[in-house]
Amino acid sequence: MKLYYIPASCSLSPHIVLNELGLDATLIKVDHKKHLTELGANYFEVNSFGYVPAIELDDGTLLREGPAIVQYLGDLKPELGLVPTNGTLDRYRLQEWLSFLTSEIHKGYIPLLYSTLAGKYVDTAKPKLEKRFAWIDEQLTARPYLLGDSFTVADAYLFALTGWGQAAWLTSYYKADIHFDNLHNLRAWYDRVKVRPAVQKALREEGLV
Ligand SMILES: N[C@@H](CCC(=O)N[C@@H](CS)C(=O)NCC(=O)O)C(=O)O
């Protein structure tokens, strides 16, 4: 299996999941400006949209979209509990989180990352995003992970996204300076997830630590 990734982007989520599962995958870095893989191939020929993550299975099948990819990976080793069993309410709860993260948080960042183009819209978009993070903070009051007592693929996705609000290179250049200083549950959750060996391995493999 291959994972196409851009360091520190949303593809960190399936990267963490691969490591949590102990799956052996070839990591292929993509240059986000030139859309060339590190092997020199045109990435648009892999994914015509040009974005990561994408995984290529051993038979050549390509799977796109982070929320689908992490569920596919989690289902390869259900015994590790990274995804609840298909068809259960918990599984729909996971999908509820993944949908929320992809549409409300991930895409909620876009005006901040393209703040020059977005102009005054940033003034609307940023408080919306902050409100959503505050809501996540509340959800974490009584539980250590998004779905309850154990880490799931939703935590891997949120970890990739929360990193954007804190990375100095993003916050200084863009208007993505979302701070979590007053969101104590989210801060504690972030620190808890960050020390996981699979997360540390992914950060090292992407050159982020
Ligand atoms: N709908 C996609 C969006 C993925 C996405 O936005 N990827 C960004 C990185 S976080 C990317 O590859 N941007 C480069 C580009 O679009 O050319 C998903 O959820 O997987």
Ligand as a Chemical Component Dictionary entry (heavy atoms), coordinates in Angstrom:
data_LIG
# 
_chem_comp.id                   LIG 
_chem_comp.type                 NON-POLYMER 
_chem_comp.pdbx_formal_charge   0 
_chem_comp.three_letter_code    LIG 
# 
loop_
_chem_comp_atom.comp_id 
_chem_comp_atom.atom_id 
_chem_comp_atom.alt_atom_id 
_chem_comp_atom.type_symbol 
_chem_comp_atom.charge 
_chem_comp_atom.model_Cartn_x 
_chem_comp_atom.model_Cartn_y 
_chem_comp_atom.model_Cartn_z 
_chem_comp_atom.pdbx_ordinal 
LIG N1  N1  N 0 -11.685 16.460 0.347  1  
LIG C1  C1  C 0 -10.307 16.139 0.639  2  
LIG C2  C2  C 0 -9.541  17.421 0.847  3  
LIG C3  C3  C 0 -8.093  17.152 1.107  4  
LIG C4  C4  C 0 -7.292  18.455 1.196  5  
LIG O1  O1  O 0 -7.838  19.544 1.386  6  
LIG N2  N2  N 0 -5.953  18.308 1.084  7  
LIG C5  C5  C 0 -5.035  19.427 1.108  8  
LIG C6  C6  C 0 -4.055  19.288 2.274  9  
LIG S1  S1  S 0 -4.884  19.388 3.840  10 
LIG C7  C7  C 0 -4.195  19.408 -0.170 11 
LIG O2  O2  O 0 -3.727  18.380 -0.579 12 
LIG N3  N3  N 0 -4.008  20.588 -0.790 13 
LIG C8  C8  C 0 -3.187  20.712 -1.972 14 
LIG C9  C9  C 0 -4.023  20.946 -3.204 15 
LIG O3  O3  O 0 -5.266  20.985 -3.099 16 
LIG O4  O4  O 0 -3.440  21.092 -4.244 17 
LIG C10 C10 C 0 -10.218 15.207 1.854  18 
LIG O5  O5  O 0 -10.986 15.446 2.795  19 
LIG O6  O6  O 0 -9.410  14.277 1.871  20 
# 
loop_
_chem_comp_bond.comp_id 
_chem_comp_bond.atom_id_1 
_chem_comp_bond.atom_id_2 
_chem_comp_bond.value_order 
_chem_comp_bond.pdbx_ordinal 
LIG N1  C1  SING 1  
LIG C1  C2  SING 2  
LIG C1  C10 SING 3  
LIG C2  C3  SING 4  
LIG C3  C4  SING 5  
LIG C4  O1  DOUB 6  
LIG C4  N2  SING 7  
LIG N2  C5  SING 8  
LIG C5  C6  SING 9  
LIG C5  C7  SING 10 
LIG C6  S1  SING 11 
LIG C7  O2  DOUB 12 
LIG C7  N3  SING 13 
LIG N3  C8  SING 14 
LIG C8  C9  SING 15 
LIG C9  O3  DOUB 16 
LIG C9  O4  SING 17 
LIG C10 O5  DOUB 18 
LIG C10 O6  SING 19 
# 
